[in-house]
Amino acid sequence: MIKNFIKTAFRSLLKNKGFTFINVAGLALGLAGCLLIVFYVVDELSYDRYNTKFESIYRVNSDLKYGGVVTSFAIVAPPLADALKHNFPEVEEAVRISPALNIRFKNGNEEIAEDKVIYCDPSIFDVFTLPMIDGDPKTALNDPNAIVITEAAAKKYFNKTNVAGQTLTINNDSIPHKITGVIKNIPTQSHFTADFFLSILSQESANDKTFNHFSFSTYVLLKPGADYEKLQAKFPELMRRSLGSSMNIDKFEKSGNYIRINLTPLKDIHLQSNRQRELSANGNIQYVYIFSAIALFILVLACINFMNLSTARSANRAREVGVRKVLGSSRWYLIAQFISESLMVTFVATLVAVLAAWLLLPVFNQLSGKSMAINLQTFTWLSPAVLIIVVVVGVLSGSYPAFFLSAFQPADVLKGKISSGFKGGVLRSFLVVFQFSISIFLIIGTLVIYNQLKYIQNKDLGFNRDQLLIVKNVNALNDPKILKQEIKQLPGVADATLSAYYPTNVVRFPNSVSSDQKTGLLTEYWSVDEDYLHTMGMHLSMGRYFSGQFASDSSAMVINQAAANMLGYTNDVLNKPLYAGQDNNKRTYHIIGVVKDFNYSSLRDNIGPLVMVMNQDWRTSLCIKVSTKNLPAFLAQAQHIWKTLAPTQQFEYTFMDEDFDALYRTKQRMGQLFLIFTTLAIVIACLGLFGLAAYAAEQRNKEIGIRKVLGASVSAIVTMLSKDFIKLVLISFAIAAPLAWFAMYKWLQGFAYRQEMQWWMLPAAGLGAVLIAFVTISSQSFKAAIANPVDSLKNE
């Protein structure tokens, strides 16, 4: 019987090639898009799950309220790891991690800057799953001058992996570090990545005993069965005891301030953590929800197409059903027959979709910034998933047509009493409205997202990021000032400044600033030189900027308007004293100027308080304002100067506008993906509409012939065939527009600086949907309208 089902289904599908092609194409497009999104979602949800004990690993966070400003950090005080391990029996192990900045390894006569370097406790191999292929993980980092590297680093420096016992020299201290272990490369699905692991025992800051200075990412491994929420409830008492030894905790808390610690599960860090000093840029759980919903929508659209086209063909299959029933076929036999056809179409479409997803995966990786691949591990979940898709989609898509067609009465069918065509299809009309409601919703969402991204790109940030070249690692030079002076002599250089702090950098240093030595304000604290303001294209609202001609400027401060407002100053701010630091480490400054607010963080955040001091201790980069159009020639000259001063150092640079774009690259990628999947949803909806228009025209061909004989024009017939569909699209717009407006309004509230929704977006989306639908329908309508009426009436 099953063989007969397959054979009959194959013949029926082959007989109706156009119907089969549209169904296979629609389902394949939908499934391919759905699979790509599934790959993305699975990749996002798999972060840090390579750790065998990931469910028991938690990161310790700090929440600080000081001077009315609440800041959430992904780091805590140095001694907290040891305190947690020894004060709470629930904690099995703890480890601290800190990124190592400006590390350069000697490789022959060349020095190579590496940015994937961390300092960590020896216990890192007890907490995280980092398989060691050469060396002993229990003792690998017990020596302060030990280093563990990954396979990739070993091959880069030694062209082999069995390198335990070899040495690497760090230029900063010129001390050979003995390689005590080689581990497998950290999976890309990790919230932190590193190729070099240095012992934290070599860092003086690791021995800091104060609990109010945050510096390390800290993780705890809890014992089996431990409840982390109950553990968190014990933290306030620990913090009160610990902070009491270094500060007046009662006075601190009475002022409305606090320092609190809490835990974040390791598996939640990538998607649900957005704190300051994260080890890397995290994802966003909202994107997972959004794209999961889009995948479901696309799949539903493809299934709707199948149901619409199958029921639209009911008149063509009606006589077949009638004859089969007269010859003794039961209704359940017919249902099984139609579902067999559906399963066959779904199976073919799924094979095409898997092949298409595999071919498109490299392009999708480029768009999404991922490095996903289909491998044996992928097939462990993909194979059963594909089987489930075939069965579920095939049965769901084919069930309504099967029950609808099998319910025809033979007598009515053979007497021609079954209504045909587009009219009378209430469910089909509902499904078309549903399809285009989704499509219009996505169109409006895409317009809003792209409008916001364009606003971000063009917003006046308070500084000029164009033509700013940043030369990195200048602290490797004996005197970076010489490089600055040499560069400023080159033609096409407007100005240059030495600093570690730029609006697009991730380097941040918060400090406490007060106007009365009592109430503190936590601010950004930037060390700059006298050329910083002009190079950045910033402007003063009052006062003056630093000058090398005034020795007193070493104790001067320039603050931004936000800091002036929070400190309670309005117009009378110049020469006011400010106190920076805490307790015994306070230093007195005087305000000489106020710089206009500029964005130094994401546009999702309001501009916070910031102070600048003239200090040459932090000079990691040279920022150059370039005014020449011949950048290649300028870069060659700059590199020549660099090589003269540092022949063994690599010349590394970036452009500030590129760094700014990188801050919003994830959002830009999400916008591009949103556009692509919106387009895919529209194409699928149009495929279904195209098929429906074709069958509507086919079922009304005799009516069209009679109308033409009676003098109807082509335009009148096209209008007649199109108006029913256009009405449905307009109903879809009425449903989707307010929902999309509300959803995108909520999305925009996440930005402190945003472009409000424009009125033209709704009519533009509605008009676009109507035009797309009309173009899709009109090809079939026009074809039916110009047909010779003799062909349709000759059989009457």
N, C-alpha and C positions, 0 to 999 in steps of 0.2 A: 504493500500500500504506500509506504514512504517513497519507494522508487517511482511509483505512479504520480504522487504529489509533485516530486521534483521534476519529472519529465513534463507534466502538464504545465507547471509553473514556468519552466524554461521556455516552452513553446509560446505561452501567453506573453511573456516579457519580450521575446524575440519578435513577435508579431507586432507589438506596439513599441517600436524602437525609440520614437520621440519621447513618449511617456517614460520609458525605462531610462533613457539618457538623462532627462531632467531630474528624475528621482535619484539616480545614482550620483549625479553631479551635486545636487543639493545636499544629500546626506554626506557625501565625501567631503565637501567643503566644510560643512558643519562639524563633522567628526575630526577632521584635520585641525581646524581651529581649536576645537575642544581639547584634543590631545596635546597641542602645544601649550595651552594654558595649564593643563594638568601637569605637564613636565615642569612648568614654572612653579606651580603651587607646591608640588612634591619637593622640588629643590629648596624652596623657601622654608618649608616645614621640617626639612631634614637637618637644618643647621645644628651643629654640636651633638647630634645624636650618634656620631661615630664613637663617642666616649661610652664605654661599656657601663659606666656608673652614672650616666648623665642625669638620671632621675634623682640622684642623691647629691648632686653638685649645685651649689648656690653661690651667687656673687653677693658680696656685702657692699651696700651703698651708703652714702651719707646725704642727709638733708640738712641744710644749714639755713637758718633764718637769722639775719644780722642787719640791723639798721633798716628794718622794714622790707628788705629784699630776701626772697626765698630762692635758694639755688639748690638744685639736685645734682649730686656728683655720682659718678660711677667708681670713685676712688674713696679710700678711707685712710686713717692715720696708720703709720708704720707699725706700732706695737699691737694693733688690734688683732692681727692674725694669731699671735701668740696668746693674747688674752682670751680669745674665743676657744682656742684649743685646750687651754689649761683650766678654764673656769666652767666649761659646760661639757658634761659627759656625752652629750648627743653628737659632739663634733669629733669625728675620727681623725681628720687631717685638715690643714690649712696651707694655702700657698699665696705668695704675693708675686705680682707681675708689674713691671714698669717698662715702657718703651725706652730704648736707648737712642738718644738723638745724636746726629752728626758723628756717626761711627764710620771710620774708613779703615779698611784692612789693606795691608801691604801684600801685593802680588808681584813679586819680582821687584822691578824698579817703579812699578805703578801703584798708586793708591786708589782703591775703589770704594766709593761711598755706598753704604748699604743702609736701606731703610727698614728692613725686616729683622731688626735686632731687639731683643728684650733682655732685661735682667729679671731673674726669677729665683725663688727658693729651690733648694734641692728636692723638695717634696712635690714638685710639679709633676714628676713621673708617677707619683702615687695617687694624684688626684685625676689628672687627665690621661687618656689613652694615647700615648705617644710611643709606639713600638720601637725599641732600639735594636738595630741590626748589627751594631758593633759597639761594644763597651758594656759597662754595668750601670743600669739606671739607679741603683741604690747608692752609689758613691760618685756618680758622674760629676755632680756640681758641688761636692764637699769642699773643694779647694777654691779659694777666691780667684785664682787665675785659670780656672778650668773653663772650657767652652764645649758645648754640644752643638752640632750642626746637622742639617738635614741632608738627605741624599742629593738634592739639587745643588746645595752649597758645596758639598764634597766634590761633585763632578765639575763644578765651575772652577774650583781652585786647585784640584788635584787630579781630575779626570778619572777618579775611581772612588769607591765608597768605603773601602776598608782602610780608613786613615786614622784610626785611634792611635794616639802617641805622637802624631804630627803636631806642628804648632802654627798658629796664626798670630800675626802681630798687629795690634791696634795702634794706629798712628797717634791717637790722643795721649797714650802713656808709654808707647814704645816697649811695652812689656810683652814678651811672647806668652800667648795663651795656649795651653796644652789642650788638644782635642781629646776629650775623654769619652766621647760617644757620638754615634751617627744614628739618627732616627729616620723613620720613613717621613716623606713629605706630609705636612699637615693637609688634610682634605680642604678643598675650597669651601665646603659648607661648614666653616668655623667662624665664630665672631671675632677671633683674633688669629693672626698668622705670623709666623716667624721662621727664619732660616738659620738664625744664630741665637743660642741661649747662653747668656753669660751669668755667672754666679752673682746673686744679689749680695753675697758676703763681701764683695769688693766695694760696695757703696756705703759711704758713711751715713747717708740718710736712712739706711735700713736699720740703724741702731738708734734712731731718734725715738725717745720715750714719751713724747707729748702726743696727746690725743686730739688736739685741735688743729693739727696741720695735716691736710690730706695729700697723699702722694702716690699711693699704691693701689692698683686693682687687686682685690683680695677675694679669694674663693675658699669655701669650706666644703668638705666632704662629710656628709652626715652619716651616722651609723644606720644600718637597716632598721626600719620601723620608726625612726625619729620624725616628729612632726615639726616642720620648720616654722609654722605659725605660732606654736606654743613656745618655740625657742625664741622667736622674735619678741614675744611678750616679756622676756627676761632682760632684754637689752637696755631699757631705760635705766635700770638700777646699775648695771655695769658701767654705763656712760657717766652717770653721776659720780660714782666712785673714782673712775679713771680721770675725768676732767677736773675733779676737785683738787688734784695734786698740782695742777698747772695754772688754774684760774679760779676766780671767785664765781663758782657756778650758780649760787643763789642770786647774786647781783645780776649775773648774765641773763638768767631766766626771768627775773622780775622786770627786766627791760623789754620783755616780749621776744627775746632771742631764744634759740635752741639749736642743739646739734643732736640729730637722731640718726640711728642706723637701722637698716632693714635689709631683707634678703630678696633677691630675684632668682627664680629657678633658671638654671643654665639654659634649658630648652626655650625659655621665653625671652632671652636677651636680644636675639637678632630681630625679632618682630615686635617686641613690646617694650623696648627700652630706648629712651631718647634723652639720656642724661649728658651733662658735661663730662668730658674726659673719657668718652667711650674709647675702647681700643681700636675700633674701626667704625666706618659708616654702617649703620644697621639698616635693615629693611623696615617695612611698615605693615602691620597686620591688616590695615585697611585695604591695601593693595591686594592682599590675598583674598579678602572678602569680595572686593569689587570684581576681580578677574574670575573668581569662582562663579559669581553671579552671571558674568558675561558668558562664561563657558556653558552654564546651564541654559541661558537664554538662546545661545546659538544652537545648542542641541535641540531645544524645544522648537525653535524656528524650523529646523530641518525636518523634525518629525511632523510638524504642522503641514509643511509642504506635501509630505507623503500622503497624509490623510486628506488634505484638500484635493489633490490631484486624483486620488483613488475614488473619492466620492463624486467628483466632477465627471469621472468616466462611467458613472453608474448606468447611464443610458446605453452606452456601448456594451456593457457587460450584462445588462438586464435580460436580453433574450437568451444569452448563454445560461444564466441562472435559471430562467424559466424552463428551457429545454432540459437542463440537467435534473430539475425537480420532477418534471413530467416523466423522465426516464428512471426515476426512483432514487435519486441522490438525496440523502438526508441533509438537514440544515448543518449539523455538526461536521459532516463531510465537507460541505462547501466552506465552512469557516476554516477548517484545517487547510483546505486548498488555498484560500486567499492569504492565510497567515504564512503558508509555505512560500508564496510569492514574495511576501514582505521580508521574510527571513533571508531569502536568496538575494534580494536587492540590498538589504542591509549588510550581508556578508561581503558582497562585491564592493559596496561603498566603503566598508571598513578596511578591506585590503588596500584599496586606493588611498584611503585616508592615512593609514599607517605609513605607506610608501611616501606620500606627500609630506607628512610630518617629518619623516627621516631626512628627506631631501631639503626641507625648509629649515631644519634645526640650526644649521650654521648661520643662516640669515637671522633667525630668531635670537640666537645667542648674541649676535652683534647688536641687535636692537635693544635687547634687555640687559646687556652687560653681563651675561652669564657664560658659563663654560660647560653646559650640559652635553651629555653624550648618551647614545643608546648602547648599552653594553649588556653583558650577561645578567648583571644585577637588575638592570632595568626590565629585562624580560621576565624576571621572577614575579613582578607585579603586573607587567604590561600584558602578558599572555592571558592570565585569567580575567584581567580587566576588559580585554578585547572580546573574549568569549561572552562575558556578562553584557557588554554593550550590544553585541549582535543579538542576543536573546531578548534583552529588555527593550531595546529600541525597535527591533523587528516586531515583537509582539505588541508593544504599545502603539507603534505606528500603524500596524496592520489590523489591530483589533476592531477599531470602529468601522473601517471600510468592510471588514469581513462580516461583522454582525449586521451592518447596514445593507450590504448586497444580498446576504443570505436570507434576509427577511422578506424579500420580494415574493409576492404571490404569483404563481405561474399564470393564472387566468388573467390577472391585471397586466402582467408583462406582455403576454402574447396578444392582448387586445390593444396595447399601446397606451395604457392608462398611467404609466409611470412618468411623473414630471421630470423633465430633463433640463440640462443647462445650468446657468448660474442662478437664475431666479428660483426661489423656493429653498435655497440652501442656507438655512438659518445658522447652522453650526459652522458652515464654511465662512459665512460673513463674519461671525464672531472670531474665528481663527485668523482671518485676514486683518481684522481690527487689532487683535492681540499682536500679530506680527509687526504691523506698522507702528503700534504704540511703542514697542520695544525699540524699533529702529529710530523713531523720532526722539525718544528719550536719549538714546545714545548720540544722535546728531547734536542735540542741545548740549549734552555733557561735553562733547568734543569741542564745540565752539567756546564754551566757558573756560575749559582747561587751556586751550591755546591762547585765548585772550589774556588769561592770567599769566601764562608763561611769557607772552610778548610784553606784558606790563613789567614783569620782573627784569627782562632783558633791557628795557628802555628807561627804567625808573632812574631819576636823579638820586644817586646814593650818597651824595655829599662829598664824593671824591671822584677823580677821573682815572678810570682803570685802563684807558686806551694808551697804547704805545709805552707801557711800563714793562721793562725787562727786569726780571729778578735773577741775579746770579747767586747761586746757592753755595753754602759751605765756605764762606769767606773767613770764618773763624779758624780755618786751617792755615791761613797765612800768618806770617809773623806780625805784620802790621796791616790790617785791612784798609787803613786810611790811605796807604800808598796806592792801592788799587783804585780807590775812589778818586784820588787826585789825578791819576793817570787816565782814567776813563773820562773824567770831566773835561780833559783837554782834547778829546776826540771831536771832530766836527759832527754836528747832528745830535749832540747831547745837550739837553736843556738844563738838567740838574740830576743829582744823584744823592741817595741817602743810605746810611748804614743803620740797620735795625734788625730785630728778630720778629717785630710785630707789624703785621700788615692786615688790612681789612679782610683779605681772602685767606689768611693763614689759619691754621688750627691751633697755633701756639697761643696760649692764654695764661695770664698770671693774675689772679685776683688778689686784692689786698684791702685791708681795712683803712678807710680814710675818715677822719672826723674833724669838725670845726671847733669843737670845745673840749677835746680830750675825754669826752664821756660817751656820747652817742655815736657809734660807728656806722659807716656806710661801706658795704662791700662793693668795690669797683674793679673795673679792668685797670691794670697798672702797666703802662707801656713805657719802655725805655727807647728813646729816639735821639736823633741829633738835630742840629740847627737847620738842616736842609729838608727835613721830613715834610713839613707842611706844604712847601712850594712844589716839591716833587710829586706829592700825592694829589695836588690840585685842590686842597682843602682851603677853607676860608674862616677867618676870625669874625666873631660877632662883636667882640670888644677886646681892648688891650693889645698886647703885642705877643710875638712868638719868641722862642729862644734865639739867642744871638751869641756867637763865639766871642763877642767883644765885651760881654758882661760876665765877670767871674762869679757874680752872685747868682747867675742862672743855674749853677749847680744845685742850689737849694730852691729853685723855682718850680712851679707847676703850671701847666696849661690844662684846663679841664673842659669837658664838653658841656653843652647846655643842659643835658639831662642831669649831670652831676650837680651843676649849679642849682637847678630846681629842687633836687632832692636834699641838698644841703641847706635849703631855705634862703638862698641868695637870689636876688632879682637884678637890680642894676648896680648895687653897691657891693661888688665882688672883688675888684682889683686890690691887690696887696693884702687881702685877708689871709690869715694863717690857716694852714691845714696840717694835720698830724697823720702821718702814714705809719702803718704797722700796729703792733699790739704790745701792751705792757712794757717790758724792758727794751723792746726793739723799735720803739717809736722814734720818728724823725720829723722835724719841723720844716715845713715848706711855706712859701708864700705864692699866691696866685698872681700871675702876670698877664693871663689872657684866657679867653673863652673861645673855643673852636665851635663852629656850627656843627650840629649833630650830623653824623655820617653812619651809614649802616656797616657794622663790622661783624654782623652775624646773619643768620637766615632772616629773610623777610617775613617769616612766620612769627618772629619775635619783635617786640618793641625795642627801640634803642635804649640801652642801659647806660648807667653812669660810667665814665671813663676819665682817667687822668693820665697825663704824659709828663715824664721827667727826662731831663737830659742826662743820659747815662750811657757810657760806652762799654759797659761790661757785657751787654748782650748785643753782639754784632754778628749774627749768623748769615745775613744776606745783604747784598748790595742791590738796591732798587734804582734803576736808571730810567729817566724820562727821555725817550728817544724821539727826535723830531725829524729824522731822515726817512725817506721812502725806500732807500736802498739798504734794507735790513741785512741781507746776506753779507754785503761788504762790511757793514758795521760789526756784525757778529764775528767775522773773521779778524777784524782789528782787536775787538775785545778779547777774543780767545788768545791772540798773540801776546797781549799784555799779561793775561793770566798765566800762560805757559812760561813767560819770562820770570814772573814772580814765584810760580809754583810748578816747576817742570814735571813733578811726579803726581800732581793732583789732576783729577778729571775736571773739565770745564762743564758745569751743569747749570742750566738756566730754564726758566719758564716765563710765560707772559701772564700778567695779572688778569687780563680778560679771560684767558683760558682757565685760570684757577677759579675765577668767579663762575664761569660756566660749569666747572666741575662740581661746585656746591649744589647746583640744581640739575645735575646730569640725571639723577634718578628720576626726578619729576619730569624732565624732558623725555626720557625714555618711556616713562609711563604714559605720557601724552601721545607719543608716537604709537605705542601699542594700542592705546585706546582708539586712536584714529583707524588703525589697521583692522581691529576687530569690529569697529563700527561699520567700516566699509564692507567687511565680510558679512555681517548681519544683514546689511542692506541688499547685498548681492543675493544672499539666500532668499530673502523675502521677495526680491524681484524675480528670481527663478520661479518661485511658486506662483506669483502673480502672472508671469508670462504663460505658464502652463494653464492656469485658470482662464486667462483671456483666450487662449487658443481653443480650449474646449467649449467655452461659452460661445465663441464665434462659430465653432463647428456645429453645436447643437441648435443654433439659431440661423443656420445658413438658408433654410427655406424661407423663414421670415424675412431675411435680408433680401433674398431673391424677389419675393413678392413686393417689398417696399421699393426696390429698384425699378421693377416693372411699372409700379404706380407713380414713379417720378422722383423718388427720394434721392437727394444728392449724396456724394461721397462723404462730405463733411457732416451731414445730418446722421448718417449711419455710424460714422466714427464716434460722434457725440453720444449716440444712443448706446453703443457698446461700452463706452468708457465711463459714462456718468455714474453707473452703479458702483464701480470700483473707486472712483474719485470720492464719492460720498463716504465710503468706508475709510478712506485715508483721512478725510476731514474729521470724521468721528474719532479716529486714532489720535489725531493732533489735539482734539479737545480733551482727551483723556491724559495724554502723555505730557502736554505742556506744563500744567500746574505741578505735576509730580516731579518733573525734571527741574523746574524752577526752584522748588522747595529743597530738593536733594543737593543741587549745586550751590544754593545759598548757604546751606549747612557746611559744604565743603570749603567754601571761601572764608567762612568764619575762622578757619584754622590759620589764616594769614593775618598778621598784624597790619601788613600793607598789601592792599588788594585792589584790583580793578572791579568795581561793582558791576553786576550783570547789566548788560545793555538791552534796551527794549527791543532793538532790531533782531536779537538772536531768535526770539520765538517765531515771529513771522518769517524770518529767513529759513528756519528749520522746517516750518510748515510748508512754505512755498517750495523748498527743495524736495520735500517728500512728495508733494503733489506732482512736480515736474518729473521726478524719477518714476513715479507710478504711471504717469501719462505716457512717457516715452516707452516704458516697458509694454504698456497695453496697446499703444497706438500702432505698433508694427503689425500686431495680429489684427487689430480692428481695421486698419487701412487695407491689409491684404484681403480681408473678407469683404470690404466695401467695394473694391474694384473688381471682384470676381464676376465672371459672366453669370447672370441669373439663370441662363438656360441650363447650365451644369447642375444647379441645385434643384431645379424644378422638373427636369426631364423625366424623373422617375415617378412623378405624381400622376 
